[in-house]
Amino acid sequence: MMKKSSIDIDLICVGSIGKPRGLKGEFFLNSFCDPKQNICNYTNFIVEKNPDLKISFIRQASGKFISKFDTFDDVDDIKKYTNLNIFINKTELPELNGEEYYWHDLVGMNVIDITNNDNLGIVAEVVNYGSNDILEIKPSESSVDENLRKIPYVKDVFIKKVELNENIIKVEWPKDF
């Protein structure tokens, strides 16, 4: 994963470079988009640690994405880039309607337990471990304790309300969990 810096704070990881395909420098592209085909909507990709690399095409074949860089025409050239992440700038994401939001919009928001109005901390990251997306909550100066928390993003069960304008996520989550 890329180290966070002031330069890449506006980048969103949308995929990664998979194993090489064939002998002419093509590779399988792993899409992290939902739906996965949305990766084809972007053009200005930034490759981890290699911002000068340019993707010449992305195509879908047999349910997989195949891609190629402009500068590589040999399987040996692409091998060293396997597993590197591919990013886009946040400004390339489509505008959302009404109450919709992207996961990156939740990072930095305060998390409040509605049961007793305890501040549980702030969202450090949204990750997916398979079954659910998880809010990773780290303590803040105003949080009720110093505990790190992982709250499943299950709307109406644990996540009661997201107030983007107020920078607050209201949850129902016991502070001792």
N, C-alpha and C positions, 0 to 999 in steps of 0.2 A: 504494500500500500504506500502511496506517496506520503511523504512527511508534510504536515500542514505548514504553510507559510502564508505570508500576506499576499503572495502572488497567486496562489491556487485556491484561495477562499471562495472564489466564484465559480469553481469547477465542480461538475457533477460527474461521477463515475457512471458510465452507461454500458460498459462492457469490458471484455478482456480478450487478449490474443490467445487463441487456442493453439493446438498442435498444427504443424505444417500440413499442407494438402498438395500432393503432387510434387513435381520437380521444378516448377517455374516461379516459386516464391509466394504462392498463395497460402492462405492459412484459414483455419476455422475461426470464426468470430463468435464469442460467447456474449449474447445480449443480456443485459440486466434490466432492460426496459419491460414495461407491462402495458400493453402486450409486447412481446419480444420483437415483432415486426416494426415497432416504432423506431428502432435504431436506424432504419432505412430513411427516416425523415430528416436526419441530421447530416451535415456536410463538413463542418469545421471541427474535426476531431483533434485531440491533443493526446499523444501517447506518453505514458509515464516515462519520465527521464529522457524523452526524445521528442521535444516539441516541434522539431523540423520535419519529422516524418509525415507524409501525406498519404492518406488512403485514396487509391484510385477508383475503387469500386467496392460495393457490397451487393451480393446477390444471394438469393435463397435457392437451395437445391435439396430436395428430399428432407425438408424440415430443418435444415441447418443453414447457417449463414457462412458464406465464403467471401473472403476479402483479399486484397493485395495492396501493398505499398507501391508508390510510383517508382521508387529507386531500387527495388529488389526483383531479380529475375531468376533466383536460384534458391533451392530448398535450404542450402546451408546458410544463406544470408538471413533467413527468417527465424531459424531455430533459436537464436539467442534472445529473441523478443517474446518467446512463449511465456504466458502468464502475466505479462505486463498489462496494467489497466489502461482503458481508453476513456477519455473525458470529453465533455463538451462544456461550454460556458453556460451558466444559468440563463443568460439572456436568450439562448436558442430554444428554451422550453416554451411550449405554447401557453398562452394566457388561459387561466382557469376561470370558471364561472362561479359566482355567488360564494358559497361557503366551502368550496373546494380548496385544497392546499397540497403542496408537495411535502414529502417527508423532510427535506432540508429546511422548510419553513418552521418546523417544530423545534429544531435545534436552538438552544438558548432560552426557550420558554420556561417559565416557572410552573411547577407542578404542585397543585393544591389538592389535598384530600378533603372532599366535601363533608365527610362524616364529622370532623371536628375542626375543620379549617386549618389544618397543619400544612405548612410549607414543606414539601418533601425534598425540594432541591430544583435543579434545572436539567433540562434534557441535554445530555452530552452528545448522544448519537441515536439514530434509529437503525437497528440491525435486524436481520432475518436469520433465524436459526432453523428454519424449515416449516414449522407448524404455524407460527405467527410472527408478525413484525413485533419487535420489542423496543420499548423506550428505555434507554439506559440513562438513569437519573443519577447525577452526582450532587453531593451536598453543596449548598451555597452558604453565604454568611447568615442569611435569614432562615435557613432550614431548621427543622425541629431537632435534627441530630446529624451525625457525621456518616450515616450509613449510605452506601451505594445501593441502588435499587434497579431491578429489571422488571418493568411493568409491561405485560402483553398488551399490544394495541388491539383490544377487542372493544369495539364501540358498544355503548349502552350496557356493557357488563363492567369493565374496569374504567374505560374512558367515557366520561359522562358528557363533557363539553370541551371544545377547543375554541378559545376566544382569541383569534389572531390579533385583533386591534388592542386587546388588553395584555397580550403576551402571557396568557395563562391557559394551562390545560387543567381542567377539573377532573379528578379521578376519584374512584372509590377503592382505596387500597390501604390496608392496615399498616400503620407505621412500623410495627414490629415484624413485618414480613420482608 
